[in-house]
Amino acid sequence: QLQLVESGGGSVQPGGSKRLSCAASGFTLAYYAIGWFRQAPGKAREGVSCLSSSGGTNYSDSVKGRFTISRDNAKNTVYLQMNSLKPEDTAVYYCAAGGSCHNLDYWGKGTLVTVSS
């Protein structure tokens, strides 16, 4: 069974850092594109970052320079390192996997990140 599980969420103060993990089971992440998305309360889901199977990355303008996506093939896990967090980064963060960054079929259940003083 293909499964993605996010972890690492929680509360953090503005300016702080968090690292989210997306662990896969039932398939090998290295062969897939992995995207991170987020949905803030009352807002639509938005794309945050994506890592293609070939290693290419992209970021939304709102997180560029602050967030970094990476993959550990040995652990079958993708990470989202989030620095200089702002209150507007508060959201449920989801990871998704698929054949490309424009075609992500498998989704995790999300992890909540709250940025507040």
C-alpha positions in Angstrom: 0.0 0.0 0.0 1.4 3.4 -1.0 1.5 5.8 1.9 3.0 9.2 2.7 3.2 10.3 6.3 4.2 13.9 7.3 5.7 14.8 10.6 7.6 17.6 12.3 4.8 20.1 12.7 4.1 22.0 15.8 4.3 25.5 17.2 7.2 27.9 16.6 7.8 31.6 17.2 8.2 34.0 14.3 11.7 33.9 13.0 12.2 30.3 14.1 12.7 27.2 12.1 11.0 23.8 11.5 11.9 20.8 9.5 9.0 18.8 8.1 9.5 15.2 7.0 7.5 13.2 4.5 8.2 9.4 4.8 7.1 7.0 2.1 6.1 3.4 2.4 5.2 1.0 -0.4 7.2 2.8 -3.0 10.6 4.4 -3.6 10.5 8.2 -3.4 13.6 8.6 -5.5 11.7 7.7 -8.6 8.9 10.2 -8.0 8.4 14.0 -7.9 7.5 15.2 -4.4 5.6 18.3 -3.7 4.8 20.2 -0.5 1.6 22.1 -0.2 -0.1 24.0 2.5 -3.6 25.2 3.4 -4.1 28.0 5.9 -7.5 28.3 7.8 -10.1 29.7 5.4 -7.8 29.7 2.4 -7.2 27.6 -0.6 -4.4 25.0 -0.8 -1.3 26.4 -2.3 1.9 24.8 -3.7 5.0 25.5 -1.6 7.8 23.5 -3.3 8.5 20.6 -5.5 11.4 18.3 -6.1 11.4 16.3 -9.3 12.8 12.8 -9.7 15.8 14.3 -11.5 16.5 16.7 -8.7 15.1 19.9 -10.0 13.4 22.1 -7.4 11.0 25.0 -7.5 9.5 27.2 -4.8 6.6 29.6 -4.4 7.6 33.3 -4.3 6.3 33.4 -0.7 8.9 30.9 0.6 11.8 31.3 -1.8 15.0 31.9 0.1 13.5 30.7 3.3 12.4 27.1 2.6 14.5 24.2 1.2 13.3 20.9 -0.1 15.6 17.9 0.0 15.5 14.1 -0.2 17.2 11.3 1.6 16.9 8.3 -0.6 18.4 6.0 2.1 15.5 6.9 4.4 12.9 7.2 1.7 12.0 10.6 3.1 11.7 14.1 1.7 12.2 17.1 3.9 11.1 20.7 4.0 13.4 22.9 6.0 11.6 26.1 6.9 13.6 29.1 8.2 12.7 32.6 9.1 9.1 31.5 9.7 6.3 34.1 9.7 2.8 34.0 11.1 1.5 33.8 7.6 3.3 30.4 7.2 0.8 29.0 9.6 -1.0 26.1 7.8 -1.5 22.4 7.5 1.4 21.2 5.3 0.9 18.2 3.0 3.3 16.2 0.9 2.3 14.6 -2.3 4.1 12.2 -4.8 3.6 11.5 -8.5 5.2 11.3 -11.9 5.9 15.0 -12.1 5.4 18.2 -10.2 2.3 18.8 -12.3 0.9 15.3 -11.7 0.9 14.3 -8.0 -1.4 11.5 -7.2 -0.5 10.3 -3.7 -1.1 12.5 -0.7 -0.3 12.4 3.0 -2.8 13.6 5.7 -0.8 16.7 6.7 0.9 18.2 9.6 0.0 21.5 11.3 2.6 24.2 11.7 1.6 27.2 13.8 3.8 30.3 13.8 2.9 32.6 16.7 4.4 34.5 19.5 
